[in-house]
Amino acid sequence: MCVLRQLMLDIYYRYKDTQSIPQYEAQNFMKMYEAYKARGGNSFMDEVYAHVTTWELEI
């Protein structure tokens, strides 16, 4: 869980200034978020997830 959270935060902080994320990174983030929640992850990442899902996708 800690590793998943850290990987998601790495992605979040890498793209938060531009709020634009490559499609492959967004897909990775979503899959990690699903795994995190399936393992009982707390609501901390819910807010981060909500931000990332509003970002523009770079295709």
N, C-alpha and C positions, 0 to 999 in steps of 0.2 A: 504494500500500500504506500509506503513511504517513497519507494522508487517511482511508482506511477505518479504520485503527486508531484514529485520533483521534476519528472520529465514534462508533465503538463505545464508546470510553472515556467520551466525553461522556454517552452514554446510561447507561452503567454507573454513573458517579458521580452522575448526576441522581436515580437511583432506589435506590441501594444502601442508604440509611438505612432506607427503608420496606420494601425487598425486595418491592415490588409495582409492576408495570409495566403501562401501558396496552397492550392487545392490538396496536394498530398500531405501537407502538414496539418491542414484542417481535418482530413480523414484520420490521420494518426491520432490527433488530439481526441476526436470523437470516440474512437475505439478504446483509447486509454481511459477516457471518462466512463464509458460503459463498464469496463472491467473494474474500475475503481468503485463505482456504485454497486456493482454486483458483489463485491467483496465487503460491502458494508461501509463504504466511504462516507464520511460526514458531509455536512452541508457547506463546508468551507469552499470546496471546488465548485459548488453549484453557482456561486456568484461569478467565479472566473469563467465557467462554461457559458453563462448567460452573456458575458461580454464578448467572448470569442465568436459565438454564433451570430453576432451582429456585424462582424467584420466583413469587408469585401473580400471575395475569393479571387486570387490570381490564377488564371487558367493557362 
